[in-house]
Amino acid sequence: MELKKYQQAALDALSRFLTVAAAKGPAGAFAAEVARQAAEAKLEGRTLAPRRYVPLSEMAAVPYVCLRLPTGGGKTLLAAEAIRLGAEYVRKPHPVVLWMVTSDAIKRQTVEALKDLRHPYRVRLDAVTGGRTRVLDIEEFETLLPTDIGRFTCVVVATIQSFRVTDTGQRKVYAYHEAFEPHFAGLADDGMEVVTAEDVAREPLLAGREGRVKFSFANLMYHHEPLMIVDEAHNAVTGLSRAVQARLRPSAIIEFTATPRGVSNVLFSVTAGALKDEEMIKLPIRVRPHDSWQEAVRGTVVTRNMLEEKAQREAEFLRPVALYQAQAKNGHPTVAELKAYLIEHALAPEATIKVATGEQRELDGVNLRDPNEPTRHIITVQALREGWDCPSAYVLCATQKVASATSVEQLLGRVLRMPYAKRRRDAALNMAYAHVAEPSFAEVAASLRDKLIDMGFTDEEVRQSLRPATVEQDDQGHLFDPDPVAPKPVLTFEIPDTEEARAALGALAEEGAEFIRTDTGTLKVGVKGVVTQAVAGALEQHTPEADRPTLRAEFDRHAAQVAAALSPADKGAAIEVPFLMVEMEGDLFQADSALIMERVEWSLLSHPAQITEAEMSFRRAENVIEIDIEGEKLVYSQTQTTQLPLSGLGAPDEASLEATLVQWLEGRCRMPDIPTAELSPWLARLVSWLVAERNISVRTLIDWQYPLVTRTRAKIAEIRAGVQAGAHQMALFEDTAVLGTDPSCIARFDAASYANVPTTTTGAFRLQRHLLGPDRVPLIDGDLGGEEFQCAWALDSLEAVDLWVRNLPRHPASFWLPRVQGRFYPDFIARLTDGRIFVVEYKGEHLVTAQEAREKDLIGRLWAKNTGNVFLTVRRMQHGVGPVDQMQHAIS
């Protein structure tokens, strides 16, 4: 299973942190990683929130960090990968791992997954450990043998509650176990818990052992200093008492959560937007408020039926499922009431309904991916809160206010996962839906805000992802469209309030028809945007004959408003920008550094297998090793680590040790683009060179095998980066480079490109040439008085500009140019009146001399030269010339 980009980025951050923490301590390593991420974000025009490192009390030297991934981000998979990095940090090929979870339900789920040899989590774990894995439930700890430790990576899954106790006599993990005596043979017992008089009083068989070390699981953990993985329990470790922390003595703590409390120790954050880009979750969430739970249920059925009709046109089987949150026995609707309503009023066949509660477990053994399985509706109370995953769940029905005592946050999470982690052709199947028994979208949004943040969304992502599927009424009783993406004019009309009218309009909800019941016996109807023929017909049918001429006049007035509000994009205008193409070996493809690298034949064997004194020096006289990682000289003292011998060593002669070291290095330096046939001999050359040329004994190298493998991986990465830079230069900038365009490879900016992009009003500014209209723009860095908006305003003022739009960084429909490492997204895209494309990158004065800015300017000018278009890096002021004149000069 290939890791997603955001998953690999999280692991890379953890790897860098642990590497530096081994020498500089966790606080310094954390600060260095945070600074690195902030610098990278700044180059991309982003600003990261400040973060700080708070060490564990009395355990300041123990690394304790959190990786934040929203619901659906694959935390358990990453946790398995993190064990490899933790093993390198503690310098043990097979460490003891204490995997902490928050509840018995999650513990059972985790143990089952990690013990199943075919499960992706276990497959990943076995790949990390070389197949030498042993997984135990905490209840099975007595089966752990002394011969298991060190030979296998022993993963013990436990709940936090197993250890959180003041009186250790109340927990089995702290109890004396005679069978554990072989584990403690010859061990130093300093710091371990001893048998007390209270223990003897509880267990008379301990008489005579008072004051001697207790043969307990906790003491065993204390000795082996386990790597601690904490799943979904931020601050659970710090919530343990200092005494409990001391009893376990973890060597490192790595936490995975969607809901960190504050910013302390959050080493890396993955946004919900990143999950959407990787097609892991459905966004946005379309929320539809209703006056009653019955209306919410009817709306849910209509939405689910609509989605199933669309799903039948997809290539892969997909049957959308709706989740209904019933209330407990003292509330309404109960499970029985909801099921009866579904059958009798929503016309859902009983065979399509399943109940999943603590008492009724009708989902057990049901495969919802089976095309012959009829389930379409699932009723629950809280039974789906943990350990249940069904990506085909699309629609949530909350039958009470979201702010009620029964939380829907976990149920909401169930409808966010994307089926097969793959975006659908129909946009409706890429969104999640919620029908809520609460008449006001504003109140629903306010309530759901905290729920989504609890699931790992940021404040900004909540604003972008909560999309109303309705119109809203303000304090004056006017209906308006609260859509943050592209507000539309709203038709308002009142018709008599009848059950038939409510049913007819409810069935047309997906066509934009909404209504609010008034105190005067009418329905105040709102239709945003274009009024479809079906909606117009339904309104006319339920309007009294005498009022129909007025309704038709409203239709005409509204149609004129809709037409006037159409942006150039709404009218079909588009800007098409050709990507830069490169030809290599007769193959024309998009100029991307990674794709160029794939077509370059290179061999690791053609590069020197050497690690110089400057890169890594062993000062054996002082028993100290220095290692240079990413420009930081890290100093390790041999007294700081207890090194285990390499497993499987043969006879202790130098040749055998050298061969075993090469084999060990190979297992930890494998990379997808380097064949083993190249890697193994290169590593053999490296070890031989270190022994022969630098006069370092193989035993010394084995003593420092973990710093050596870190430096070796860095060396290989440096070689690859050099090859990639050379390939980038050769393919794009040498005289032999063949560059061009392809009509089929373009970035197209139109209404669909920005369908899900939040926009903001321009206030008093009215733009003349903006693709999305005169008064709304996609979010621009800074405020409307900021330098970037001033650049946009200057661009809009140019007579030679026909249309322009903001080019959003990392948006799948945006335009980009290749950098040696990564991609470059210019700020603005414009089409000139003469048909040329004008690409603008704005840089503040503090950045114009930066190496990255020069690289971007160079590739931008190369694109312009080879496509016949224009590229310009605009400065706030250049030689006394402002942005308008800079741009005017460039295009003339």
N, C-alpha and C positions, 0 to 999 in steps of 0.2 A: 504494500500500500504506500503510494507516494505521498509525502507530506505536502500540505498546502503551503503556499508562500508565507502566510502569516505564522503558521506553525513552525516552519523552519527559522523564521526571523526570531521567534520567541526562544527557540533552543539556542540560536547563535548568541543571543544576549545573555542567556544563562551560562553558556560555555565561557564567554569572555569574562563574566563576573567571577565564576569559580576559579578560572585560571589566575586572575589578578588577586583574588582573595587569598589564595594559597600563600602569597608572599607579602601582600600589603595589608591584609586584613579585610573583613567584609565591608566596613564603613568606607574605606578608601576605594575598594573595588566598586561599590555601589555608586559613589560619587563619579568615578571615571565613566561608568556605563551610562549614567544619566546625562552627563555632559556630552558624551558621544551621540546619544539619541537626539539631544536638543540641537546639536550642530547639524545633524542630518535633516531634522525637521525644518530648521531655518532655511536651508538651501531649497527646500520644497515649498517654502512659503507658509509653513505651519508653525504654531507655537505650542509647546507642550506645557502642561501644568507642572508647577514645581513639585519635587518629591524629596523626601528625606529618609534617612536610614535610622531606625530606632533599634538598638541591639537588645537581645534578650537580657533580662536582669541577671547579673552574676554569670552570664555566658556570652560576653561581648565578642569572644573570638569565634563563636559558632555562626556561620553564615545562615541568615534567615531572610528569605525573600519570597515574594509572591508574584506569580504570573497570572495576569487577569485576562480571562477569555470569556466572552458572553456565552449564554446558553446556546448549545449546538456547536461549540467551537472545537470539540474533541479533546477535552481536558485529560481524560483517562489515557488516551493514546499518547499524549505528550508526557504524561507522568511516567509511562513505561520508558520512553526515550530518555527522560531526565535521569533515570537510574544509571544509564551509561555515563553521563557527565558526572554524576555524584560519585561513581566508582573511581573515576579518574581523580577527582578531588581528594577523596580519602585514601587514594593510592592502594586500592585493594581490587584485584580482578573480580572477586565475588564478595561484595559486602553483604551485611545483614541489613534488610530494609524493613522499616516499620511503616506500614501504609495506613494512615489514619483517616477515618471517615466519620460522618456525623451521626449515622443512625444504623440500626440493625438491618433495615431494609436495603440501604445502600451497601452495607458490608456484604450481605448475601449476594447481591447483584455483582459486586466487584469480584468476590471470591469465585463465583460461578464462571465469570468471563475469563479470569486469569488462570483458572484450572482447565478450561476447555482448550485443548491443543489446537483446535481449528478456529478459535475466535481471533479476530484481528488484533486484539490487545495482547493475547498470549503469543501470537505469532511475532508481534513486534518485540515483546519481552524476550522471547527465545533468540531472536536475531541479535538483540543487545548482549545477551549473556552467552552466546555461542551454544544455546540449547541446554545450558546447565542452570536450570531454574527449579526452585522448589517453592510452591505456594501453600500457605497454611492459613486457615481461619485462626483467630486468636484462641478459640476454644480448643484447637488441636496442638497448642504449643508444646505439650508434653511429648509429642512424637518427634520433636526436633532432636537430632542426634549430633554428638560432637563431631562426627565425621562429615556431617552435612556442611558445617560452617567452614568457609574457605574453599571448599570444593564446589559448592553451588551458591548461586545468588538466592538467599533465603528471604522470601517476601512474606511477612506476617501482616495480615489485614485485621485491623482492630478498630473499634470505635473509641473516640476521645474519652467517653464515659468509663471505658475499661480501666483507665488510669487515674481519672480525676476523683480522688478521694483523700481525705485527711488521715483517716485511720486505715493504714495499709492492711490491717487484718480483715478488712471488709471486701477485699478483691483477690480473686484467685491468682492474678498475675504477680501479686506480692507475697503469696503464700510459699511456705517451705515445701519442696518436692524432693523426696529422697532419690527419685530416679534421675534428678539433675546433677547428682554428685560428680559423675565423670566430667561434666562441663567445667567444673571448678578446680579440677586437679592441677595443682601447681600454679594457680592464678594468684596474683597479688590482690588482696581484698581491701585495699585502701579505698575509703569512700563508699563502700557497699553497705547496705542495710544488714544489721545483725539480728539474730534471734533475741527477742525481748522477753521479759517476765510475762507480759500480756500474751505473747505467742504461746509460751509454755502453759499458761493457764487455759488457753483455748484448746491447745493440743498437747495433752500430757506426754505423748510419745517424744516430744522435743526435750524432755527433761535431760539435763546434763549438757545441752547445746547452747544454753543461754550465753550471749556475748560472742558467739562464733558466727561467721558469715552465713547468711540465709541462702539456701539453694533455691532461689526463686527466678522466675522469668525476668522480672525487673532487674535483678542483679546481673543476669546474663546480658541484658541489653546494656547495662552500665559498662560492663567490661568491653563489649564489642563496639560500642559507640555507633549505633545504627544510623544509617541514612534515613531521614524521616520525610516521607511524602505525605502531604496533608491535602485531602480532597474536599473542596467546598466548605472550608471552615475557617475563614479569615479571623485571626486573633484567637483561634481556639488554643493555639500553643501558648500564647502569652496569657490566655485565661487559666492555664494550668498554674498551680502554685509554684513558687520557687523551689519548694521541696520536691515536687513531682518532676520539674525540669531536671533537677540534680539527680534524681533517681534513674532517669533514662539516659542522660548524658549523650544526646544525639551529636553526630559529627557535623551534620548540615541539615537544614530544614528547608524544603522546597514546597511551597504551597500553590495550589491551583484553585482559582475561584472566579466566579462571575461578579461577586459582590464584596470587594475589599472595603473595609471601614477606614475612610480617610485615604491618605496617600502614602502612609508609612510603608516602606519596604516593598512598594510595588515596582518591581524591576522592569516589567514590560507589560504594556496594555495593548490588547487587540480590540479594535472597535467593531461594532456590529456592521458598520459599512464594509469592513474588510471581509467579514463572513459573507455578506451579500455579494461582493465582487467575486468571491470564490464559489458562488452559487451554493452556499451551505444553508442559507436561510431565506425565507420569503419576506420581502419588504416591498412597499410599506404595509402597515396594518390598517385596513379600512374599517373604521368603527361606525356602527349605526346605532344610535340611541332609539329607544322605544318607550311608550307610555306604560306598558304592562309586560309581564313575562310571557303572556300568550302571544302578543305581537312580536316579541323577540324570537319566540320559537318559530312562528310563521315565517319571519324574515330569514331565519337561519335555514329553514327548509328550502325556501326560494333560492337563496344564494348557493346552497349546496347542489341543488338540481341544475342551476345554471353552470356551475363549474363542471359537473359530470358531463353535461352536453359538450362543453368545450374539450374536456379531457378525451372524449371518444375520438376526436380528430387528431390526437397526438400519436406519434409513432410507437411509443412505449405504453404499456398498460398503466393506467392511473385511475383510481376511483377515489375521488375526494370524500372524506369522512367529516362529519360534524360532531363536536363534543358539546354536551349539554350539562351544565352544572346545576343539579337539583339541590334542594335544601334538606337539612336533617329532618327527623320526624316531627319536630316541633315547629317547622317552618313550612312555607309554601313557595313553589310547588314541591311536593315530595317526589320521590322517584316514581311511585305509582301514578301520581297525578300527571306528571310530565309525560310518562309513557302513554297514558290513556289519551292525553291531548294530541300527541303526535299521531296516534292511530286514528282517532275519531275526527279531528279537525284539520290536521295537516296532511292527512291521507298518506301517511307513511306506512307501508306494509309491516306487520309485526315481525316478519322474518328478517327485516333489515335493521332491527333495533337490538342492541346489546346493552346490558346493565353491568357496570363494573363498580361495585362498592365493596365494603368490607364483608358484607354478608352474601352478596350475589357476585360471583366471579365468572360471568358468562364469556369473558374474553380469553380465559385460560385455554391454551391449545389452539386458538384461532389464528390463522395466517391471513392477515389483511391484504397481503400482496397476491393472494390466490384469486385469479379472475372469476372463479366459480364461487367464491365466498361472498354472501349477499350483504354483509354488514355495511351500512351507510350512516347509522346514527348510534352514538355511544353516550349513555347516560351515566353520570358519575356524581359523587359528592366530593370526596377527597381521595379516592382510591388510586387515581392516576398521578398523585403528587410526586411519587418517587418510583424510579425503576421502570418506567413505561415509555416506549418510544415508537411512534407511528408517524413517519414523515408525510403520509397521505392525509393526515388530519389538517383540514384547511379552515374550518369555521368553528368559532367558539361562541356558545350561547350562555351568557351569564344571566340567571333569572332573578337576581337581586342587584341592588346598587353595588358597584365595584368596591366601594368603601365599606361594605358590610363586614361582619366578623369573619365570614367565610371567604378567605383570600382566593383570588383567581390567578395569581401570578404564575403558579406552576402549570395550571391548565393553559394559560396563554402561551407559555413556552412550548406546549405540545403542538401548537399549530404553526410554529415558526420554522421548523426544520423543512428543508427543501427535499422533495422526493428524489431519490437517486443522486442527490447533490448535483443537480443539473437543471439549468434554467429551461423553461418551456417556451415554445414558439408563441403561444397566446399569452399576452401580458397579464390577463386576469389570473392565470395559473401561477404567476410569480409573486402573488400577494397573499397575505393572510387576512382573515375577516373576523370581526367580532360584533355580535348583536347583543346589546346590553339593555336590561330593563331599567332605564334611566333616561328621562326625556331630553336632557340637555347635553349636547356634545361637550360644552365647556367643562361641565362637572365630570363627565366621563373621562375626558382628557386629563383633567387635574388628578383624578383618582388613579388612572392608569400610569401616569407619569412615574410615580414612585415604584410601581410594580415593574415597569420596564427597566428603571435604573437598578432595581434589585436583581434583574436578570443580566446586568452587564452593559446596558446601554449608557451612553453619556447623555448629558442634558441636551446637547445640540442634536444628537441622533434621535432623541425622543421627539423633539420638535419636528424633525424631518420625517420621521417614520409613522407617527400617528396621523393618519389621514381621515378626515371626516367623509363619510359616505352620505352626506345629508346637507341640508341648509340649516341655518341657525337663526334665532330671533333675538334682536337686541332689546334694550330696555324700553324703546319706543314702540315695540311690536313689529318692527320692520324685519323682513327676512333678508339674509345676506349669505354669501358664500365664504366660509372661513378657510377655504383651501389655501395653504401657504405656497403652493406651487404655481398655479395660474388661475386666480379668481375670475369668475365669469358673471355676467349680468344674470339676475334672478327674476323670473316671472312670478308675480304674486297674484293669487286670486282665491276667493272664498266660494265654497260650494256647500250644500246641505250635508250635515254629518249623518251618514247612513252606514250600516254595516256593509252594504254592497259597494259603496264608494270607497270605504277603507280597504276592502279586499282588492278592489280593482287597482287602486293606487299602490298598495303593498306589492302586488305582482309586477308593477312597473318601476320598482325602486331602483333596479340596476340601469334603467333608462333615465334616471335623474329626477323622478317624481318623488317628492316628500310632502308630508303634511303635518300640521300641528292642530290638535283639537282645541277649540276655544270654549269659553264659558257661555257663548250665545247660541250653541247648537250648530256651529258650522265647522268646516275643516279649512284652515288656512293652508293653501297649497303653495309650495315653492318648487320651481323647476329651474335649475341652473343650466346656463348654456342653451344649446339648441333644443327646441321642443320637438321631439320625434312625432311622427304621425300617430303612433299608438297612444302616446300620452295626450296629444291634442284630442284624439277621438274619445278617450276615456273622460277627459275633463268636460268635453261638450256633452257627452251622454248624461253626466250627472249634474249638469247645470240646468236650472229651470229655463224653459223656452224663452221667457221674456228677457233673461240675462245673457242669452247666447250672442247677440250682436256686440254687447260690451266685451265678452270674452274674445270674440274674433278680433276686435279692435286692439285688445291687449296683446294678442298673438302678433299682430302686425307691428305694434310699437316695440315689443320685445325683440322681434326678428331684426328690426332696424338697429336696436341697441347692440345685439350680438354681432351684427356685421360691422358696426363702428368700432367695437372692441377687439376685433380680430387683429392680431399682430401679423407682420409679414410672414412669420413662420406658419401661423394658422391658415394663411391664404395659400400656403404651398411653397413659399420661398425657402431656399436652402443655400448653404455655402458648402461647396465641395473642395476639399484640400487634398492634393495628391501626396501620398507618402513617398519618401525617398526609397528608391529601389536600387539594388546592386546586383550585378551579374557576376557569378563565379562558376567556372567550369561549365558554362553554357546554361546555367540555371539562374533565372531572374527571380529574386525574392525580396521581401521587405527588409530594408537595412536595419537590422537589429543585431547588437553586438553578440548576443547569445547565439543567434542563427548563423552569424558569420563564423563564430568559434566552432560551431558544429561542422563546418565545411573546411576547416583548416586541419591539415594533417600535422600532428605534432606528437612527439614521443618524450616521455619523461626521461628516457634513457639518453636523450641527446643533451641533457642538462647535467652539470656537475653535481655529483652526490656528495655535497660538502656542507658542513655547518661550521662556520669560521669562529675564531676566538671572539670576534666582536659580536657575533650573534648569540653565542652560548659558551660561557667559559666556566671551566671547572677549576676552582682553586683548592686543590686537594690538601695542600699543607695546612690550610685553615679549616678544612672540612666544610667548605661552603661551595655552593653552586650558584652561578648567576645565569639567568635566562632572559633574553630580550624579546618581549612580545609586544608587537604593534608600537614600537618606540618607547616602551616602558622597560627599564631594567629592573627585573624582579630578582630578589635575593632569597634563596632558600638555605636554611641551615639544616644540616643533617640531623641535628638534635630535635627538629620540629616534627619529625615523622618517624613512624615505625614501619619499615618496609617489609611486606611479605614476599617470600621468594616466588618467582614465576612458577605457575603450576605446570606440571609435566616435564620438569627438567630431567635431562638424561644424566649421563656421567658428568662429573663436575670438571671436565677438561675444558680448555678455552674454546676449542672449536665447537663443541656441543653447546656451550653457553651462547656462543655467538649466533649459531643457527637458530636456537630457541628464541633469542632476542629478536632476530629478524622476523621469525614467524609471528611473534607477539605484536611487533610493530605493524606488520601487514594487516592483522585483524583490526587494528584501530586506525589505520590510515586509508582504508578502502574508500574509493570515490567512484561515482558512476562512470566518469569519462576516462578513467585510467585502468586499462586491463591489468589483471593480476600478473600476466606475463611480463609487463613492464614494471609494475610496482615492486614485485618481489626482488628482482635483481638490482633495482635501483637502491632499495633499502639495504640489500647485502653490501653494495658498494659503499653506502653511507657508513654502516657500522664498521666495515673494514677500514675505511679512511680515518674514522675517529680513533680506531685502535692503532693503526700503523702510522699515520701522519701526525696525529695530535698526541700520540702516546698516552691514550686513556685506556685503562684496562676495561675489558668487557664486564668485569664484576662491578666496577664503578658505574658503568652505563646502566647496568641492571639496578643498582642502588637508586639511580635517578631516572628510572624508566618512564615515569609519568611526566616530569618536566621535559624529558627527551621527546616523547611522542607529541607533546604540545608544540614544541619547537619544530619538529619534523613536519607536522601538518601545516604549520605556518609557512615553512619553507616551500612545501609543495604548492600552497596557495599563492605564494609570491611568484613562483615559476609560472603558474597558470595565468596570473594577472599580467605578467610580462608578455606571455604569448598572446593573450587577448588584446592587450594594448597594441602589440605589433600587428595583429590581424586587423584590428580596427583601422589602424593607420594605412595598411596596405590596401585594404578593400575599398576605403573611402577617399583617401587623400593622395595616394601615389599616382604617378602619371599613367600607370597601367590600369587604374581603377575604371570600371565600366559602370556608370550610374545612369539612372533614368527614372521613368514613372510607368505606371500601369493603370489604365482607366478603371480596372476592376479593384484597385487597391487605393481607396480614398477614405478620408474621414468626412462624414456627411453631417452637417449641423442643420437640423430641422426641428419641427415641433416634436417629433418622436424622441429625438436625442435628449430633450430636456423635459420629457413628460414627468419624470420623478425627481426633478431637481428643484429644491426650494428656491424661491426668488424673494427679493425684498424690494419694497417701494423705493423710488428715487426721490420721494418728497417733492420739493418745489422744482427739481430738475425735470425737464422733458427732453428725452432723447429723440433725435430725428431719424437716425439710421440704424437703430438697434433691431436685431432679428426678432427678439421676443417682445417688441412693443416699446412704447415711449416711456412707461413709468415703472417698469419692473426689470430687475437684473438678477442673475444668479449671484450668490453670495460672493462678495469681493473682499479681499483682505483689507482690514481697517474699516473706517466709517466713510460716509459720503464726502467728508472733507479730506480724506486721506490721499496720499500720493498716487496710489494705484487707481482710485476712482478719477482723480484729476487727469491721469493719463487716458482713461476711457473717455472722459468728457472731451479731451483734446482730439482724440481719434474721431469721435462723433461729429466734431465741428468741421472736418475736412470735406470740401466739396467733391473731392475725387473718390471718396468712400461711398459705396452703394449700400452695403450692409456690413455689420460687424457683430461679434458676440464674444463673450468670455469663454476661454478654453479651460475647462475645469481639470485640475491635476488629478491623475489616476482614474478619471471617469472612463468607462469602457468605450464610449463613443468619441473620446477626445483625440486631438492630433498630437503626435509626439515625434521627437527626433532622437536618434540613438546617441548615447554617451558611451564611453568605454565601459563604465559600470552603471547600468540602469538606463532610464529614459528621461528625456527632458520635455516638459510640457510648457510651451510658450504661453504668455498670459492672454493675448487677444488674437482673434482671427478676423480679418476683414476681406470683403470682396470689393475691388475697385470698380469704378464705372467702365474702365476699359477691359474688364474681365480678369485682370491679374488678381492673385491672392496676396494680401499684405499681412505678414505674421509679425506681431509685436511682442517683445519681451521687455518688461519694465524692471529696472534695477536701481535701487537707491544708491546714493553716493558711497555708502559704506561697503557696497558689494561690487562696484564696477571693476575693481582691480583684482578681485578674487580669481583664483585659478579656475574654479567652476564656471564663473561668468565668462571667462575667455574661451573655455571649451564650448560653452553653449553658443556663444557668438560665432565661433568658427564653424560649427556644424550647421547653424542656421544659415550662414552665408553660402555654405556648400549646397544646401538644399535649394536656396533661391537661384544659384547659378545654374543648377542642373534641371530646374523645373520652369525657369523663365518667370519666376515670381519675385517677391520682395521680402526681405527679412531685415528687421532693425531692432537693436537693443537701445531702448530709450532711457535717457538719464533725466533726472530732474532739471539739470542744467549742464550743458556741454559747450565750453568756450563761449559762454554768454548767450547761448541759444536755448530756448525752452522747448518742451515736447512738441508743440504744434509745428514749429519751424523745422525741428529735426525730422519729423515724419514727412512734412511737405517736401523737404529736400530729398528724402530717400525715394519717394514715389515719383518724383519728377525727373 
